[in-house]
């Protein structure tokens, strides 16, 4: 009879021990057997997942309830894993031969107007002023032997139905007065958009074309007629909302070896060979990535380079990591590790593309309302040590932020207080400061912001027959003004 209490006591001790072990290792256990399989322990290498391959079967990443983001304590790695898996998912080949994003997403203009197919082609390209403040990126002609002129880089925008539908509803409610310009509305989990850069295959040596994803696109020629041309994919911004992150995760991908990386130890950049965006030779300073608005060309043509590898800033001459709100080298190492992991498993053309980093906010422990308030009340672009930004502090894509990788005119003026990233321009402030001053998490999407303005009701009069076209031009002017204001503010 005396042994029974002892047995019960031993059972209680065993159960308590088992429960303790589970909760102490909860993240590790769920990371291996959970829905996503994402690594949860910070000390573990940031690897890709076996379930992502083969590429034809890549599933969409878990983003909502039960996902790696459904927690009050995130790790740096899960954002990099989401970024790579999302890219693999949107580029996975379909039976049609096209990647998913070309067949399944809507192609829209910068004002979110649907782009009608031309010549039976869904990819219609006309936008070129996307490499900075009206900057136009042109390839290095010498990359192709015998070629005498470079080719212009074009851009397309693709959105999914979740973002598109929310944008239409939100714009209608704001324009009707039902919702004020200043609001805490956010895009729902799963909303995402892509911005993709393309160039004619004429810009690439014939023996290298097989290294690029190539498809056909419709261009409008000087006579106003559409012509079909093969184009190569150069870069892609993958921007999406996951649980607890209404600010979006801003991830970017590029084709390998388009341009060299600046060497902060030698204070110069060099390439012994001709590259798509960089003539062979050595240069120093920022002239190759600064746009001359008066001359409408870069200060030094065909010398575009990557300011910071993976968007991780370094200190001049010492080559040490700059002290920011993101601990390094953990972030850099995670990007490098997952890139190597994916490259070792991909077998199709996308093995020639790499992940250049992403940026997001630390919203750990905040409620959805607090997350929205944080976006509109904080300087989300700041990467000072006590700031909320996480990931690549100076994130940029060489084909999309070519001339906005820094707001400074001298390498020596760059410091942690004036680094540039996606949040430098994608702010909660409504760009239409004349007609609608307000702040909202929705305005982080420039596509939505432009759509909101171009759909604003206006009395129908004879003078306003071409109102929409006029507003599109006004939107472009307002965006440029907004950028110039950011540029002036950050360049002080």
Secondary structure, DSSP 4 states (H G I P E B T S, - for coil): -HHHHHHHHHHHHHHHHHHHHHHHTHHHHHHHHSSS-----TTS-----GGG-SGGGPPPPP-STTSTTSSSS--HHHHHHHHHHHHHHHHPBPTTSSBHHHHHSEEE-TT-PBPPPBTTBS-EE-B---SSSS---B--GGGSTT--S--B-EEEEEE-HHHHHHHHHHHHHHHTTSS-SS----PPTT-EEEEEEEEEGGGS-GGGGGGS-EEEEEEE-TTS-EEEEEEEEEEEEEEEEETTEEEEEEEEEEETTSSPBPBTTTTBEEESS--SSB-SEEE-SSGGG-EETTTTEESSTTB--BSSGGG--B-TTT-PBP--SS-TTHHHHHHHHHHHHHHHH--SGGGGEEEEEEEEE--TT--HHHHHHHHHHS-TT--STTSSEEE-TT---TTTSTT-SBS-SSGGG--TTSB--HHHHS-SB-S-TTT---B-GGGG-HHHHHHHHHT------GGGTTHHHHHHHHHHHHHHHHHHHHHHHHT-
